[in-house]
Amino acid sequence: MARCRIGYLMALAAAGLFFVSFSDWFSFYILVLALVFPFFSLAVSLPGMLGCRVSLDAPGGAVRRGSGHEAGLRVENRWGLPVGRVAVDLSCRNVMTGQTGTVRRKGAGGSLGMDFREPLDTSHCGCLRWEVRRVRVCDLLGIFSIRRAVPQAARVLVLPLNLPAEGVKGLMGMEDKNPVMKPRPGGGPGEDYDLRPYRPGDPLRSVHWKLSSKVDDLVVRETLEPRKTAILLTFDLYGPAEVLDRAFDRLDAVSRGLIEAERGHYVQWIQPGTLEVRTRYVSDIKELRALQWEMFSTPAPMEGRSLRDVGVHIDGVDGPIRRLHMTPTGEGEAR
Amino acid sequence: MNHVNYEKLGVQRRSVVLLADGLMLFLGVYGSIFCLVTAFQLPVDGGKLTLTCLAAAAAALIVFSVPRLGVRLLLVLAALAALAGVVVWEYGQLRVGALVCARQVVATFGWSLGTSAELDISAWVGTLSFLREVQTSTLLCQVFAGAMGLWLGWLFVRVRSFWLTFWGSFPLLLVPLSVTITPAWTPLLLLVLFWGMGVLTRLPNKRDPYGAAKTTLCVLPLAAALLAGLMVLLPGEGYQRSDQIERLRLQLTDWVTMAGREMVSGDGNLGLGGGSTEVDLTKAGPLNYDGSTALRVEADTTGHIYLRGLSAAVYTGEGWEQLPDEAYEELKSGWMRQEMNLDALTSSQFQPDAARYVDVPVPGIGDYQPINFPALADRSTHPQVNAKRYIIENLAGSTAVVYTPYQLLTTPERMTGAEFIGDAYLARGTGVWKHVLYARDEANPLSGAVLTGEDAEAEQNYRLFVREHYLQVPEDLQETLGSLLAESGIGGTVRSQEEPIHISEFDKGTIYYGSSLTVRVNITAEERLELARQVAQFLAGLTEYDPDTPLTPAGEDFVSYFLTESCRGYCMHYASAAALMLRTLGVPARYVSGYVADTVAGERVDVPDYNAHAWVEVYCDGYGWQSVEVTPGFNGDFPWERDPDETAPPSPSASATPTPDPSPTPSAPQPTHSANQPGKAKADWSWLWWLTVPAALLLLAVALVLRRKLAARSRGRRFADEDANRAVIEMYVYMERLLAFAPGRKADERAEELAKKAKFSQHILTGEEREFVRAQTEKLARETDLSQKWYQRLVLRYLYGLY
């Protein structure tokens, strides 16, 4: 655009010089034409400029770290008219790591649309926010420009590497020899059961009629089941991107392993900034992805407080908790 | 980033691009060719040439639109071969046509430049009838149009570069414009339209040729309307430029001319090629000339004349400088002069308190110009003698001065394009390179010419100014010059007392200069000129004329080194030395530079650069400045220098009554010319109507295509309405229109039912229902189209825009 403006000024200077040095009326005509022409250009370019629209096209949802994906930018005109020049400023920011990249894409014409492809930076886990910061459209001469509306930002989740699901027997296999029993919700048959007085609301079928007749009071047979150990995966949401990548790789592998083993588990970390401990329950891939969206959408500082130094606690969980702290080197301990 | 290449477009879009390109090519070829034709008034058959331009544009479009490189190259070669074939086959005709066109071009150039230049082609082709001229020049222009079509076709259609296209066609317009010839408006505006559309579609043209083509087709009528509208709003009749713009133009022309001259001026032209009014003697090295013409002189007299450029008063040792402006202000308005209190000094009674010097007011000379004094003196003494006219054009002389003949009669109020700068020179006016001057060439101080009346009073005051400023010699040079002159015996100088007594006693005519010289000041003009001759002879004997004299070493006084060390030099050395020696002798003198010319009455002569020269002017009381030649080998032709027996040059016939000063013709700048200059052959312009018919048809075609496109787009938008009910209603309305042209057909029943439901019920149609109605609409449109005859289809498509 600057070049076009400079070119126009030079042309105007040439027209002025022609006007001064050539005495005939034609030089005056050319000077007036040179002064008027940019406005004429603006007038005939306005339909094309105003009809210009920009849309983003990013891979839906999530991509794996290190995969070669591209995001698309499409510039099209509602009325199929070309524009002199269009300049789109794009930025791609990894919300978690804070890495930002900006790029400017330019084009001209575009009556049948213009497509730009940009490679996504999937080198680190995180949530990539791919947005258009500014769209400028020029008239056919490239002198005047107007801004156009920017589309909504697109988000792409960069997932950890698809490592094989880790063996989680160490977390699940060591059950207590003397498990703590707890009433089974909904009752049902079972070897272990407990007897207790009837409470309003107990189903009639759970009443032990034989015993109740003997004690002249309603006695309920409550089936028991062993209380399972809660599995807790913890990690630290701070540090360099490479460190976080390895920790997330492991967390993802372990979590998928537990999901495959149909073992719901908790994931816990200290939220940067507020320093609150956040806990999420994961029982399927959907919940894992939702967790990853939440984690990767949080800016991770270089330093922070490790959850390793904090005592294990999960709200609403009374029983034993088996914990695995994810580290980049995979030396997280289970306890 | 991807962009739509031409080859990737579909057939329909490609045809749009072809249409736009063809239109633009025609504008470019027609505009270029006819700008030349109308500017130089070439005798052509306009109709044939227009068709040729059309054919050339079409051919170029086809050739350069072929996608395959091999085929394209073959077509280009075939086209070039065809052109070459035409040239070879019709060489005789083309030769005649070229001569006819050349004759017209030369005549137009000559007319524009104010000359009578003509090219007589009868020696080559004999006498040609007008018809033959038209035939041959038309053929030449047709070949040129073909070549132009190929050239622009390649630049615009293939390379798709606006700037290359512009620069490829602009020179054709530049040729007539360079001599202020404007072509006819129609081709000129078409060419401007071509460039205007080209620059508008410049940015998208390469990457989006389809978009650029659409823009061209849509905007072209608007741009044409803009150009026509400007013509209406800015009428050409009665157009007059403001004086400021005209002055700016002259200044610009001046600056360009001076810059150009400075670039090409040689080293040995006595510093006269530049714009300085001072003489730099440090650059006086070996002379170097290239023989180019410095001045062009047309005079009413025959003889050897001196054309003075500028004179300088102040010698610095390294050059000659002008007097300060304050000195000339005083000369004009008056000044106070210090004189010896002679009354006190010569009184018989001793007056110890009397002042040695007293201030005496001297009236100024007002508007009198000392350069005019000799002519005024001669006119008052010989009123029957007519002045001679001189036309002097400065081609490569100093850009700051006007070169004038001696005894200049033209006074400031009659001078145009020049300004008197004190008594030194005439400064050239901006943009004026030619001057008409009047001078009394026969005037001389020995003819008894004297000023009278007010002229004489002014001269007497000026005389005092001269004595104050034109007797100055640097102190460190006085001893050298005094010794030389004393040894020379010039003017009978004798040694006097030792004590340096500086007494100025004009009445007694004696002045003491230093301790070795006594000279007389108050001497007659004849005596002064005799002293000048003696000084010249002395210098000729002392030194040697050498045009290859090297530069004076740095730090050395120019004149002193010449007289005492090198003893060789050329006119600059002799003039400088003589002026200072004459001043030492008490003769007011000054350095002058200019040119010498040998004129022939009534003829124009070119004065080459090697005629640059320097000489001396000596002041003669009661007369004015008189030039003196002091360089050995240069013989002047002044009356006082001729032998008494030598026949004087023929004098002009005297008129019975004194001829008043003729009004000098102002040397105004050359007028510019419009396209309405008289031409040799008057071409027939009635063929212009040929252009309007195809243009109108083309515009109509474009309008119809656009109408169809817009209708389809509007229809598509309505059918894609977010409100499904409204969209279906629109579809049904469209079906009704189609059925009007397909009698016997009916709309699909379900589609009709759905349309009624959309119109009258609350039900919102589903997507499926909408698509069904759309499919039925398209089916009906196809069937209706196919059922029509070809002309009916065209009408329905392009006039009604139905599909």
Contacts between the chains, C-beta under 8 A, distances in Angstrom:
chain1	res1	chain2	res2	distance
A	4	B	203	7.9
A	17	B	252	7.8
A	19	B	245	7.4
A	20	B	245	6.2
A	20	B	248	5.2
A	20	B	249	5.1
A	20	B	252	5.8
A	21	B	249	5.8
A	21	B	252	5.9
A	21	B	253	7.1
A	22	B	177	6.8
A	22	B	180	6.5
A	22	B	672	7.3
A	23	B	180	6.6
A	23	B	241	6.3
A	23	B	246	7.7
A	23	B	249	7.1
A	23	B	671	7.9
A	23	B	672	3.7
A	24	B	180	6.3
A	24	B	182	5.1
A	24	B	672	5.8
A	24	B	674	6.0
A	25	B	182	8.0
A	25	B	234	7.7
A	25	B	236	4.2
A	25	B	239	4.3
A	25	B	674	8.0
A	26	B	182	4.9
A	26	B	188	7.3
A	28	B	234	6.8
A	28	B	239	6.6
A	28	B	241	7.7
A	29	B	230	6.4
A	29	B	231	7.3
A	29	B	234	6.0
A	29	B	236	7.9
A	30	B	192	7.8
A	32	B	230	6.1
A	32	B	234	6.0
A	33	B	192	7.3
A	33	B	196	7.9
A	33	B	227	7.3
A	33	B	230	6.1
A	36	B	226	7.3
A	36	B	230	7.1
A	37	B	196	6.8
A	40	B	222	7.7
A	40	B	223	7.3
A	40	B	226	5.6
A	41	B	200	6.0
A	44	B	200	7.5
A	44	B	215	7.7
A	44	B	218	7.6
A	44	B	219	4.9
A	44	B	222	6.2
A	48	B	215	7.9
A	79	B	713	7.6
A	80	B	211	7.7
A	80	B	214	7.2
A	80	B	713	7.9
A	81	B	211	6.8
A	81	B	214	6.7
A	81	B	215	7.0
A	82	B	204	4.0
A	82	B	208	5.0
A	82	B	211	2.9
A	82	B	212	6.3
A	82	B	214	7.1
A	82	B	215	5.9
A	83	B	204	7.2
A	84	B	203	4.4
A	84	B	204	6.9
A	85	B	203	5.6
A	105	B	1	6.5
A	106	B	1	7.9
A	107	B	1	5.6
A	107	B	3	7.3
A	107	B	207	6.9
A	108	B	203	4.3
A	108	B	204	4.9
A	108	B	206	8.0
A	108	B	207	5.4
A	108	B	208	6.9
A	109	B	3	6.7
A	109	B	4	7.3
A	109	B	203	7.3
A	109	B	204	3.3
A	109	B	205	7.8
A	109	B	207	4.6
A	109	B	208	2.3
A	109	B	211	4.6
A	109	B	212	6.8
A	110	B	204	7.4
A	110	B	208	6.1
A	110	B	211	6.8
A	111	B	4	8.0
A	111	B	204	7.4
A	111	B	208	5.4
A	111	B	210	5.9
A	111	B	211	3.0
A	111	B	214	6.2
A	112	B	4	5.3
A	112	B	208	7.1
A	112	B	210	6.4
A	112	B	211	7.1
A	114	B	1	6.6
A	114	B	2	7.3
A	114	B	3	7.3
A	115	B	1	7.5
A	115	B	2	5.7
A	116	B	1	5.2
A	138	B	203	7.8
A	140	B	200	4.7
A	140	B	201	6.9
A	140	B	202	7.9
A	140	B	203	6.4
A	140	B	204	7.4
A	140	B	215	6.9
A	141	B	199	6.8
A	141	B	200	6.7
A	141	B	203	7.8
A	142	B	203	5.8
